[in-house]
Amino acid sequence: METLLKTAEGRFGISRSRIAAETMFVSHETYTPARGGSAAAEIHALRGAFGEQANQVIIANTKGFTGHTMGVGVEDVVAVKALEYGILPPIANIQDGLSRTPNWAT
């Protein structure tokens, strides 16, 4: 992620804070707390790459709808369609009243 951001900054003169504010990260993790998994690694990578601006990145995940499909093909299609239509995928099983956690980047 760091290499990608450095390349974008150097090649296009765009800042990380601007990139973060316009980024949708499609997580591959199921976010099942009892299992642990790679959620911590994904958040760590986002924090490392974006620093204070990491809390501006929108994290999307389709596992609640698709389960664990073979490979990440479904997630790739969702990401491309989200970019094409400018609409974020919904979050399955989200509870009413869920609020965004402020400053998860710290």
Short mmCIF file of the C-alpha atoms (twelve columns), coordinates in Angstrom:
data_MODEL
# 
_entry.id   MODEL 
# 
loop_
_atom_site.group_PDB 
_atom_site.id 
_atom_site.type_symbol 
_atom_site.label_atom_id 
_atom_site.label_alt_id 
_atom_site.label_comp_id 
_atom_site.label_asym_id 
_atom_site.label_seq_id 
_atom_site.Cartn_x 
_atom_site.Cartn_y 
_atom_site.Cartn_z 
_atom_site.pdbx_PDB_model_num 
ATOM 1   C CA . MET A 1   0.000   0.000   0.000   1 
ATOM 2   C CA . GLU A 2   2.880   2.337   0.846   1 
ATOM 3   C CA . THR A 3   4.483   1.838   -2.572  1 
ATOM 4   C CA . LEU A 4   1.195   2.554   -4.340  1 
ATOM 5   C CA . LEU A 5   0.661   5.766   -2.385  1 
ATOM 6   C CA . LYS A 6   4.234   6.986   -2.914  1 
ATOM 7   C CA . THR A 7   3.877   6.345   -6.637  1 
ATOM 8   C CA . ALA A 8   0.561   8.233   -6.821  1 
ATOM 9   C CA . GLU A 9   1.983   11.147  -4.837  1 
ATOM 10  C CA . GLY A 10  5.073   11.356  -7.026  1 
ATOM 11  C CA . ARG A 11  3.462   10.719  -10.390 1 
ATOM 12  C CA . PHE A 12  0.270   12.717  -9.989  1 
ATOM 13  C CA . GLY A 13  1.162   15.196  -7.240  1 
ATOM 14  C CA . ILE A 14  -1.828  14.150  -5.150  1 
ATOM 15  C CA . SER A 15  -1.617  14.098  -1.354  1 
ATOM 16  C CA . ARG A 16  -2.453  11.146  0.879   1 
ATOM 17  C CA . SER A 17  -5.093  13.167  2.668   1 
ATOM 18  C CA . ARG A 18  -6.891  13.749  -0.618  1 
ATOM 19  C CA . ILE A 19  -6.500  10.109  -1.598  1 
ATOM 20  C CA . ALA A 20  -7.810  8.929   1.797   1 
ATOM 21  C CA . ALA A 21  -10.887 11.127  1.559   1 
ATOM 22  C CA . GLU A 22  -11.783 9.537   -1.790  1 
ATOM 23  C CA . THR A 23  -10.839 5.919   -1.065  1 
ATOM 24  C CA . MET A 24  -13.029 2.869   -0.660  1 
ATOM 25  C CA . PHE A 25  -11.088 -0.100  0.698   1 
ATOM 26  C CA . VAL A 26  -12.739 -3.449  -0.058  1 
ATOM 27  C CA . SER A 27  -11.826 -5.618  2.894   1 
ATOM 28  C CA . HIS A 28  -11.262 -9.315  2.432   1 
ATOM 29  C CA . GLU A 29  -11.799 -10.008 6.143   1 
ATOM 30  C CA . THR A 30  -15.020 -11.384 7.582   1 
ATOM 31  C CA . TYR A 31  -14.655 -9.263  10.747  1 
ATOM 32  C CA . THR A 32  -15.652 -12.182 12.943  1 
ATOM 33  C CA . PRO A 33  -14.100 -11.112 16.273  1 
ATOM 34  C CA . ALA A 34  -13.925 -14.611 17.766  1 
ATOM 35  C CA . ARG A 35  -11.817 -15.834 14.860  1 
ATOM 36  C CA . GLY A 36  -9.351  -12.964 14.800  1 
ATOM 37  C CA . GLY A 37  -8.273  -13.139 11.193  1 
ATOM 38  C CA . SER A 38  -6.742  -10.459 9.056   1 
ATOM 39  C CA . ALA A 39  -8.917  -7.519  10.135  1 
ATOM 40  C CA . ALA A 40  -6.145  -6.228  12.394  1 
ATOM 41  C CA . ALA A 41  -3.613  -6.514  9.563   1 
ATOM 42  C CA . GLU A 42  -5.858  -4.589  7.174   1 
ATOM 43  C CA . ILE A 43  -6.443  -1.799  9.708   1 
ATOM 44  C CA . HIS A 44  -2.728  -1.714  10.537  1 
ATOM 45  C CA . ALA A 45  -1.884  -1.334  6.830   1 
ATOM 46  C CA . LEU A 46  -4.402  1.482   6.402   1 
ATOM 47  C CA . ARG A 47  -3.096  3.270   9.500   1 
ATOM 48  C CA . GLY A 48  0.486   2.853   8.352   1 
ATOM 49  C CA . ALA A 49  -0.235  4.152   4.878   1 
ATOM 50  C CA . PHE A 50  -2.635  6.997   5.650   1 
ATOM 51  C CA . GLY A 51  -1.717  7.923   9.233   1 
ATOM 52  C CA . GLU A 52  -4.151  10.434  10.742  1 
ATOM 53  C CA . GLN A 53  -6.264  10.382  7.562   1 
ATOM 54  C CA . ALA A 54  -6.977  6.627   7.808   1 
ATOM 55  C CA . ASN A 55  -10.336 7.319   9.459   1 
ATOM 56  C CA . GLN A 56  -11.469 8.994   6.219   1 
ATOM 57  C CA . VAL A 57  -11.139 5.753   4.233   1 
ATOM 58  C CA . ILE A 58  -14.445 3.963   3.718   1 
ATOM 59  C CA . ILE A 59  -14.182 0.223   4.364   1 
ATOM 60  C CA . ALA A 60  -16.610 -1.975  2.436   1 
ATOM 61  C CA . ASN A 61  -17.123 -5.696  2.805   1 
ATOM 62  C CA . THR A 62  -19.401 -8.087  0.944   1 
ATOM 63  C CA . LYS A 63  -18.908 -11.250 3.013   1 
ATOM 64  C CA . GLY A 64  -22.256 -10.804 4.775   1 
ATOM 65  C CA . PHE A 65  -23.961 -11.245 1.403   1 
ATOM 66  C CA . THR A 66  -21.647 -13.635 -0.405  1 
ATOM 67  C CA . GLY A 67  -19.890 -15.659 2.283   1 
ATOM 68  C CA . HIS A 68  -16.439 -16.959 1.421   1 
ATOM 69  C CA . THR A 69  -16.498 -17.436 -2.329  1 
ATOM 70  C CA . MET A 70  -13.567 -19.017 -4.098  1 
ATOM 71  C CA . GLY A 71  -11.046 -16.266 -4.628  1 
ATOM 72  C CA . VAL A 72  -11.782 -12.572 -4.534  1 
ATOM 73  C CA . GLY A 73  -13.563 -12.334 -7.889  1 
ATOM 74  C CA . VAL A 74  -16.857 -11.199 -6.353  1 
ATOM 75  C CA . GLU A 75  -15.104 -8.516  -4.306  1 
ATOM 76  C CA . ASP A 76  -13.303 -7.283  -7.432  1 
ATOM 77  C CA . VAL A 77  -16.589 -6.946  -9.317  1 
ATOM 78  C CA . VAL A 78  -18.189 -5.091  -6.398  1 
ATOM 79  C CA . ALA A 79  -15.237 -2.675  -6.273  1 
ATOM 80  C CA . VAL A 80  -15.380 -1.997  -10.021 1 
ATOM 81  C CA . LYS A 81  -19.153 -1.485  -9.964  1 
ATOM 82  C CA . ALA A 82  -18.880 0.827   -6.947  1 
ATOM 83  C CA . LEU A 83  -16.402 2.943   -8.911  1 
ATOM 84  C CA . GLU A 84  -18.531 2.796   -12.051 1 
ATOM 85  C CA . TYR A 85  -21.767 3.879   -10.363 1 
ATOM 86  C CA . GLY A 86  -20.396 5.883   -7.438  1 
ATOM 87  C CA . ILE A 87  -22.466 3.833   -4.987  1 
ATOM 88  C CA . LEU A 88  -21.003 1.999   -2.007  1 
ATOM 89  C CA . PRO A 89  -22.171 -1.555  -1.353  1 
ATOM 90  C CA . PRO A 90  -24.521 -1.951  1.628   1 
ATOM 91  C CA . ILE A 91  -23.375 -3.614  4.827   1 
ATOM 92  C CA . ALA A 92  -25.266 -6.826  5.548   1 
ATOM 93  C CA . ASN A 93  -26.748 -7.308  8.994   1 
ATOM 94  C CA . ILE A 94  -25.894 -3.798  10.139  1 
ATOM 95  C CA . GLN A 95  -27.864 -2.776  13.178  1 
ATOM 96  C CA . ASP A 96  -29.910 0.406   13.354  1 
ATOM 97  C CA . GLY A 97  -28.181 3.187   15.204  1 
ATOM 98  C CA . LEU A 98  -24.644 2.016   14.451  1 
ATOM 99  C CA . SER A 99  -22.417 5.055   14.502  1 
ATOM 100 C CA . ARG A 100 -19.055 5.508   12.883  1 
ATOM 101 C CA . THR A 101 -16.188 5.053   15.311  1 
ATOM 102 C CA . PRO A 102 -14.309 8.343   15.464  1 
ATOM 103 C CA . ASN A 103 -10.546 8.316   15.159  1 
ATOM 104 C CA . TRP A 104 -10.059 4.586   14.647  1 
ATOM 105 C CA . ALA A 105 -6.748  5.605   13.109  1 
ATOM 106 C CA . THR A 106 -5.290  6.487   16.491  1 
# 
